[in-house]
């Protein structure tokens, strides 16, 4: 396995911290963007880059020698009430990340998107779809991961829905949607992201919830 030089945005978050720990444990080098005031929150062994995820100029020069960028910035605990944040944070941050890698050493872009289509969370999905379009337009090889909900500490209430998911997956009329909008665990999500880092795509690769669960 080749050693990767990885730049992570959103590295102090719910998914970012365990991903960085896993990448470091597997021998990769990691540099991660942190906001002023959030220094010291990365796992030991990761290099901090202080900057603003919404401002490409604040971190673009610090991306090299990374060959891979993993973009994890997003509104925590998404809900329909946070439609403005999805555009002001989620979409603005992916726009900045794509601009930052335009003339960098990055050759593979890993983007955490969301399962689609879906009957709810329209504003969230719309922002992530625009983000995906920006990634595609960059011309870089890219892996786009589309979970629906990631179960883990502080994110456990959907466990109550698991019996309903099993029923829906058993019915031919609802099987495809239930699988596409299926729940994944934090460990599965981190494993899928690490696998994407270690196995760069050729062109643009989409990884849905069923593939994430099999990571």
C-alpha angles and dihedrals in degrees: 000000000000118000111246128212103217132191114198128196114197091027096150094057138096094281100022099065097052090042092054090048090052094047092049091047089054092054102259123135116239132197116180137192116239131179121242104271093030097079116129093036098101122096114268111273097035119110117233124228111189112214148109117279089210093055116064092192091062094065111011094097090054097056098084132120088032116116093186132045120197114197114203103151113131147132110285118239095006117218136163088260091066099063093126092051090053089063098034095047114012098041096034091052096051089047089054093046093052091049091048094056096045094101099018137105092261115121100167125048119198114197127187104215130158138261114271149234100026135161094237140036092047095166092049092050092046092054092048092047089054088049091053090051090054091051092050091048091054090073092226124131105260144185114208115194119201114195121161102207128357113214118214145103108345090006103075107111094094089066083085088066096056095095089052091049090053091053093047092048090053093056116080093217094057102025099099095048093045091053095044091049094038124138121255130194125240090247091053091048093050091047091051092050092048090049090051090052093050095044108044116206126243104226114338120333123193118207115193132193095273091055091045091054089053094053 
